[in-house]
Each structure stands twice: as structure tokens, then as C-alpha cells.
Amino acid sequence: MTDATTHIDNAAEHLDEAASEAGEAVKSQAKTVTAKADELSKAAAESAAAARDWAAERASVAREWALDQSDVLRDNVQSKPFIAVGVSAASAFAAGLVLGVLLSTRR
């Protein structure tokens, strides 16, 4: 009976050592994965900030362009009012024709 007990004790010690080694390996892998996740999180935050800055810059450029174009349009209307009215009337007429054709029912 003592031989069996000795074998059981030895087997238990080996299992404890193996479990301890496996636990350490899992801890090490978990630390590595956590570090990689932190790096990815920081990279994603930096990319989001860069995208936000780029979008704000593009919006600013578009806003400036629109203001410039409205100034050009205002100057054209003030310097050539009859042409501006004629273009507006022709555009409204063309839009009305297109809308009328689209909305008419064919029988």
C-alpha cells in the first residue's frame, strides 16, 4: 500500500508542477495579449484623432470655398442683374418642364 501511496504522491506533485507551469504560461500569454490590445487601442485612438482633424480641416476648406463662391455670385448679380434674373427664370422654367414630364401620366 505504501508503494501505491508513494506513486500517487509523486503523480500529484508532477500534476501540481505541470499545472503551475501551465498557469505561468497562461499568465505570460495573457500579459502579451493585454499589451498588444493596449497598443492597438492607442493606435486606433490616434487614427480616430487624425481622421477627426482631417475632417475638420476639409470642412473648413469647404466652408471657405462656399463663402468665396457666394461672394462671386453676389458680385455677378450686382454687376449684371438682368442676366441673373434671366438665368434664374430659365432655370425655373427648365426645372418645371422636367418636373412636369416626370409627373405626367401616360395614357
Contacts in CASP RR format, 6 or more apart in sequence:
PFRMAT RR
TARGET T0000
AUTHOR 0000-0000-0000
METHOD contacts of the structure
MODEL  1
MTDATTHIDNAAEHLDEAASEAGEAVKSQAKTVTAKADELSKAAAESAAA
ARDWAAERASVAREWALDQSDVLRDNVQSKPFIAVGVSAASAFAAGLVLG
VLLSTRR
76 83 0 8 1.000
76 84 0 8 1.000
77 84 0 8 1.000
END
